[in-house]
Amino acid sequence: MAKRAAEKAGADIGVSTTGIAGPGGGTKEKPVGLVYICAYINGDVHVRKLNYPGHRNIIRERAAISVLDLVRRLVN
């Protein structure tokens, strides 16, 4: 998703997130709070699997901050 986002935007960097923010939808294998973030930077793909506690809005906010922080760390 991140690669395609960059391609569609004509950009060098693209980001994406996916996961289960809740309140429902979680399973034993994929619990609420499971999030994958991805940063595509100049042809390189960087993926992280994360697990966050909390409610839906908190999980979504943490995922967004985490993917932006990943980009910041990779380009600096």
SULJO-V298594 format. One record per pair of residues at least 12 apart in sequence whose ideal C-beta (glycine too) atoms are under 7 Angstrom apart, sorted by sequence separation. I is the first residue (numbers start at 1). J is the second residue. D is the distance in Angstrom with one decimal. If there is no record, write none. Layout:
I/J/D
I/J/D
//
This chain:
2/14/4.2
20/32/5.3
2/15/5.3
36/49/5.6
37/50/6.6
2/16/4.2
20/34/5.2
1/16/3.5
19/34/5.1
35/50/4.7
19/35/3.5
50/66/6.2
19/36/5.8
34/51/5.7
35/52/6.2
17/35/6.3
18/36/5.3
33/51/5.2
17/36/7.0
33/52/4.6
17/37/5.2
33/53/5.9
16/38/4.8
48/70/6.4
15/38/6.7
15/39/5.3
35/59/6.7
46/70/6.3
13/39/6.9
14/40/4.4
33/59/5.6
37/63/6.1
13/40/6.7
13/41/5.1
35/63/4.5
39/67/6.3
46/74/6.2
12/41/6.7
37/66/5.3
12/42/5.2
37/67/4.0
41/71/7.0
39/70/4.9
39/71/4.9
22/55/6.8
23/56/5.9
37/70/6.1
41/74/5.7
6/40/5.1
22/56/4.9
41/75/6.6
21/56/4.6
39/74/6.2
2/38/4.2
1/38/6.6
2/39/6.1
3/40/4.4
22/59/6.7
2/40/3.9
21/59/4.4
21/60/5.2
3/45/6.5
2/45/6.9
19/63/6.5
17/63/4.6
17/64/6.9
17/67/5.6
15/67/4.7
15/71/6.3
13/71/6.2
//
